[in-house]
Amino acid sequence: MDLAAALRAFVRTVERGSVTAAARDLSISQPAVTKHLRNLERHVGARLLDRSARLVRPTPQGQSLYEASRSALATIDSALEGVRRDMGAIEGPLRVHAPSCIGVQHLYPLVLAFQAEHPGVVVDLVLENRSVDLVHENYDLAVKYGRPGGQELVVRRLGLIRRIVVCAPSFLVRVGPIDTPARLADLDLVVTAAVSPGDVLTLQRGDETIEVPVRPVLRTNNADVITRTLLGGRAAGPVQRLLVTEALAEGRLVRILADWEVKPTEAFLAYSSARFMRPAVRAFTDFVVPALRAVDGIDGPVTAKPGREPASVQPRG
């Protein structure tokens, strides 16, 4: 029996709660995972997993083995990558999750630039608008909007994602001047549910905050749909500044209500504190954090004292 392979299959099955999902993550067949699990139980002389029609859970003995094995396997992986790093190579798989808005326009080009420096790193880049459990879903890193909680995470703050209200010049020609927030109530808007829940848009100007009732003609969770709707002159709307920097500079979009902004959201880069930080993960983190902080539309964090990185660990909730 290949004990290391059996333990990897066991750990992944516990984390995913499914033999099928573990097989997919490990790029082996489901029967192969089942064989590894059966051989491991025979080797230790104990039942390690309780299986039901929907879920696989560890027994008390299995939970103890899982807690010991996951850190041991992470240590082995880190040691192997450390040797490769010492030989001048940073390589291996890297799974990264991010919201599609920042991912398509800004993170994806950074991934390509990182791979140009480290061609041995294979990146699995997943861009979607949902929260993920880094350990359960086997991600090394995730860009998250809002401070992450409920997991054992190391968190590095990227900054505030600024949101402004914009429209196309043709939209202004059609509707006339937009000189007060109350004017938004009469306009066609494109929004996301996260920005204007209950059809109320919250705007800030310094310490002043107001809520404006609005009438969205389109709600979407897709950043490309929002920008295309704005550029087409169909509607005005709040948008992340980082999505429209070029369009604003070129005059294809214009900012309205320049004194007001939608309440910004904090962005973070997070990785699991339950795993050892592999060299590829560390190198990508060091590469991508300053680059994202420099994006127009992300107001960077307060400068830390020399030699200190403003990172924090979130306890398991």
C-alpha positions in Angstrom: 0.0 0.0 0.0 1.2 3.5 -0.8 0.6 5.0 2.6 1.1 8.6 1.5 -1.4 8.3 -1.4 -3.9 6.6 1.0 -3.6 9.4 3.5 -4.0 12.1 0.8 -7.1 10.3 -0.4 -8.4 10.1 3.2 -7.7 13.7 4.1 -9.3 15.0 0.9 -12.4 12.8 1.4 -12.8 14.2 4.9 -12.4 17.8 3.8 -14.8 17.3 0.8 -17.3 15.0 2.6 -17.4 13.0 -0.6 -15.4 10.2 -2.3 -16.4 11.6 -5.7 -15.3 15.1 -4.9 -12.0 13.8 -3.5 -11.3 11.8 -6.6 -12.0 14.9 -8.8 -9.6 17.0 -6.7 -6.9 14.4 -6.7 -7.4 13.6 -10.5 -7.8 9.9 -9.9 -10.8 7.6 -10.3 -13.5 7.1 -7.6 -12.7 3.4 -7.3 -9.0 4.3 -6.7 -10.0 6.6 -3.8 -12.3 3.9 -2.4 -9.4 1.3 -2.6 -7.1 3.7 -0.8 -9.6 4.2 2.0 -10.3 0.5 2.3 -6.5 -0.3 2.5 -5.9 2.5 5.0 -8.7 1.2 7.3 -7.3 -2.3 7.0 -3.8 -0.9 7.8 -4.8 0.9 11.0 -7.3 -1.7 12.0 -10.2 0.7 12.6 -13.1 2.2 10.7 -12.2 5.7 9.8 -15.3 6.9 7.9 -19.0 6.8 8.3 -20.7 6.7 4.9 -24.3 7.8 4.1 -26.1 8.3 0.9 -25.2 12.0 0.9 -22.1 12.5 3.0 -19.0 10.9 4.3 -17.9 11.8 7.9 -14.9 10.8 9.9 -15.4 8.5 12.9 -13.7 9.7 16.2 -10.7 7.6 15.2 -10.8 9.1 11.7 -11.0 12.6 13.0 -7.9 12.1 15.1 -6.0 10.7 12.1 -7.2 13.5 9.9 -6.0 16.2 12.3 -2.6 14.6 12.5 -2.3 13.7 8.8 -3.3 17.0 7.2 -0.6 18.9 9.0 2.0 16.2 8.3 1.2 16.1 4.6 1.4 19.8 4.4 4.8 19.7 6.1 6.0 17.1 3.6 4.7 19.2 0.6 6.3 22.3 2.1 9.6 20.6 2.5 9.6 19.2 -1.0 8.8 22.6 -2.5 11.4 24.2 -0.2 14.1 22.0 -1.8 12.9 23.0 -5.2 12.9 26.6 -4.1 16.5 26.3 -2.8 17.4 24.9 -6.2 16.0 28.0 -7.8 12.6 26.6 -8.8 9.1 27.7 -7.6 6.6 25.3 -9.0 3.6 23.2 -8.4 -0.2 23.7 -8.4 -1.8 26.9 -7.2 -5.6 27.2 -6.7 -6.9 30.8 -6.5 -10.5 32.0 -6.0 -11.7 35.6 -6.6 -14.8 37.6 -7.4 -15.2 37.9 -11.2 -15.2 41.7 -11.2 -11.6 42.1 -9.9 -10.5 38.7 -11.3 -11.1 39.1 -15.0 -9.7 42.6 -15.4 -6.9 42.7 -12.8 -6.1 39.3 -11.2 -6.0 37.3 -14.4 -3.2 39.6 -16.0 -1.2 39.3 -12.7 -1.5 35.5 -12.9 0.0 35.5 -16.4 2.8 37.9 -15.3 3.6 35.6 -12.4 3.7 32.5 -14.6 6.1 34.3 -16.9 8.5 34.5 -14.0 7.7 31.0 -12.7 6.6 28.8 -15.6 6.5 25.7 -13.3 3.5 27.0 -11.4 0.2 25.7 -12.8 -2.7 28.0 -11.7 -6.3 27.0 -11.3 -8.1 30.4 -11.3 -11.7 30.3 -10.3 -13.7 33.5 -10.7 -17.2 33.6 -9.3 -19.2 35.8 -7.0 -19.6 33.6 -3.9 -17.8 32.9 -0.7 -15.6 29.8 -0.4 -14.2 27.6 2.4 -10.5 27.5 1.5 -9.8 24.2 3.3 -13.0 22.4 2.3 -12.8 23.4 -1.3 -9.1 23.1 -1.6 -8.1 26.6 -2.4 -4.6 28.0 -1.6 -5.7 31.7 -1.8 -8.8 33.7 -2.1 -9.5 37.4 -2.7 -12.5 38.2 -0.5 -14.8 41.3 -0.3 -15.5 42.0 3.4 -13.3 40.8 6.3 -13.4 37.0 6.2 -14.6 35.1 9.3 -15.6 31.6 10.4 -12.4 29.9 9.2 -8.8 29.6 10.3 -7.4 32.2 8.0 -4.4 34.5 7.6 -5.7 37.8 6.2 -3.8 40.5 4.3 -5.8 43.6 3.7 -5.7 45.0 0.1 -7.7 48.1 0.6 -11.1 49.7 0.1 -12.9 48.9 -3.2 -14.3 52.3 -4.2 -17.7 52.5 -5.9 -18.8 55.6 -7.9 -21.9 56.5 -9.9 -21.4 56.8 -13.7 -23.2 56.9 -17.0 -22.4 57.3 -20.7 -22.4 60.8 -22.2 -25.4 59.8 -24.4 -27.4 59.0 -21.3 -26.9 62.5 -20.0 -27.9 63.9 -23.3 -31.2 62.0 -23.0 -32.0 62.7 -19.3 -30.4 66.0 -18.7 -28.2 67.1 -15.8 -27.9 64.9 -12.7 -27.0 67.4 -10.0 -28.5 65.9 -6.8 -28.7 62.4 -5.3 -32.5 62.7 -5.3 -32.4 62.9 -9.1 -31.4 59.2 -9.2 -34.8 58.2 -8.1 -36.2 59.3 -11.5 -33.5 57.5 -13.6 -33.1 54.0 -15.1 -30.3 52.3 -13.2 -28.3 49.1 -13.4 -27.3 47.7 -10.0 -26.1 44.6 -8.1 -28.2 43.4 -5.2 -25.1 43.8 -3.0 -24.9 47.6 -3.7 -28.6 48.5 -3.4 -30.6 45.9 -1.4 -34.3 46.8 -1.2 -33.9 49.2 -4.1 -32.2 51.8 -1.9 -28.8 53.2 -2.8 -26.6 54.3 0.1 -24.3 57.2 -0.7 -21.6 58.9 1.4 -20.0 62.3 1.3 -17.4 62.7 4.0 -19.3 61.9 7.3 -22.7 62.4 5.6 -24.7 59.3 4.6 -28.0 59.3 2.7 -30.3 56.6 1.3 -31.9 57.2 -2.1 -34.8 55.1 -3.3 -34.1 54.0 -6.8 -35.8 52.0 -9.6 -33.4 49.5 -11.2 -34.2 48.4 -14.7 -31.6 45.7 -14.5 -30.0 43.7 -11.6 -27.1 41.5 -12.3 -24.1 39.8 -10.5 -22.0 40.0 -13.7 -19.5 42.9 -13.9 -19.3 42.7 -17.7 -23.1 43.1 -18.0 -23.0 46.1 -15.8 -20.2 47.9 -17.8 -21.8 47.0 -21.1 -25.1 48.4 -20.0 -23.4 51.6 -18.8 -21.3 52.0 -21.9 -24.4 51.5 -24.1 -26.2 54.4 -22.5 -29.1 52.2 -21.4 -28.8 53.2 -17.7 -26.7 54.9 -15.1 -25.5 53.1 -12.0 -23.0 52.5 -9.2 -19.9 50.6 -10.3 -16.5 49.6 -8.9 -14.1 52.3 -10.1 -11.5 49.6 -10.9 -13.9 48.3 -13.6 -14.2 51.6 -15.5 -10.9 53.4 -15.1 -10.1 53.3 -18.8 -13.6 54.2 -19.9 -13.5 57.2 -17.6 -10.1 58.3 -18.9 -11.3 58.0 -22.5 -14.6 59.8 -21.9 -16.8 56.8 -22.8 -18.2 57.1 -19.3 -18.5 60.1 -17.0 -18.8 60.3 -13.3 -22.0 61.9 -11.9 -22.5 63.3 -8.4 -18.8 63.6 -8.0 -19.0 64.5 -4.4 -20.8 61.3 -3.5 -19.7 57.6 -3.5 -21.3 54.3 -2.6 -20.1 52.9 0.6 -16.8 51.1 -0.2 -16.0 47.4 0.6 -12.8 46.2 2.1 -10.9 43.6 0.1 -8.6 41.0 1.5 -6.3 38.2 0.4 -6.7 35.2 2.6 -5.1 31.8 3.0 -5.6 29.0 5.5 -3.5 29.0 8.6 -4.2 25.3 8.9 -1.8 24.6 6.1 1.9 25.3 5.8 2.5 28.1 3.3 4.1 26.5 0.3 6.8 28.5 -1.5 4.6 28.9 -4.6 1.8 30.3 -2.4 4.2 32.7 -0.6 5.8 33.8 -3.9 2.4 34.5 -5.5 1.2 36.3 -2.4 4.2 38.6 -2.3 3.8 39.2 -6.0 0.1 39.9 -6.2 -0.6 41.9 -3.0 1.4 45.1 -3.9 0.1 44.9 -7.5 -3.5 44.8 -6.4 -3.0 47.6 -3.8 -1.7 49.7 -6.7 -4.9 49.3 -8.8 -6.8 52.5 -9.5 -10.0 52.2 -7.5 -8.5 50.3 -4.5 -7.5 52.7 -1.7 -4.6 51.0 -0.1 -4.2 50.1 3.6 -2.5 52.3 6.1 1.3 51.9 5.8 2.6 49.5 8.4 5.7 49.9 10.5 8.9 48.8 8.6 9.3 45.1 8.5 5.7 44.4 9.6 2.9 43.2 7.4 -0.7 44.0 8.5 -1.9 40.4 8.6 -4.2 38.8 11.1 -5.5 35.3 11.9 -9.2 34.7 12.1 -10.1 32.0 14.6 -12.5 29.2 13.6 -16.0 30.4 14.3 
